[in-house]
Amino acid sequence: MQNTLRILIELQEIEKKVRALAEQKARAPIQIAMMQEEESKAAGKLAEKEEMLKSAQRLRKELEREVEDLEGRKSKSKQRLLEVKTNKEYQATLKEIDDIEDLIRKREDQIIEEMEVAESLAGEIREHERLLSEAHKRLEQEGAQLEKEAAKADTLIASLEEEKERLKPQIPAEMWQKYQLLSANRGGVALAPVNHSTCQVCHMNLPPQLFIDLQRNEKMIYCPNCQRIIYWVGHEAYKQSSPASGEPE
Ligand SMILES: [Zn+2]
């Protein structure tokens, strides 16, 4: 009985490790996909800011060309000022020059605005370049690490399964069936340690007589509340095989 129970405890630990490894392995591609998404988001943001900078620069060039045009028109108007015949024409030309100068000032203000926009965008671009490079580095390093761990998990799972196959024949068939049924119906936890007369899985206090029987360790005993196979952690036979011996690497 002791031996069967000890092996069952061991089996449960093995199955727990296998589940943890399988979960870790299943998480890896999700984590990698998340990092890829972060990288492509960062690249998208950077491209967006670069596009905004380009358009600010284009607008500035257009404004500068317009100012050049306006300067040309102003010179022509000034030239005409020397050739006008009537006062009315003179006043009209002066007004024209005034209007052109107004427009030039407006355009020059806009040019300054676009320069400021470009400057702030250049700062944002540097920041987004940094973020993109970080996201890229993270994907490369952590992604490689995750892939390595997933590959290692396969090897570990295989060796744990081998160990399980080796232990299984040592358990009486009837007990093995009970164990599997319990495990399937109780979230993979068929056995529960008992400490200070309390089931460590469902936290129920055992009736005193049952706890005494458990300490005697002469037959299989089940938790009256959660129906799991219970064992007393204080018993020499189970001290070594009790769980919490650490998660797989
Ligand atoms: Zn219980």
Boltz pocket constraint, residues with backbone or C-beta under 6 A from the ligand:
constraints:
  - pocket:
      binder: B
      contacts: [[A, 192], [A, 199], [A, 200], [A, 201], [A, 202], [A, 203], [A, 204], [A, 223], [A, 224], [A, 225], [A, 226], [A, 227], [A, 228]]
      max_distance: 6.0
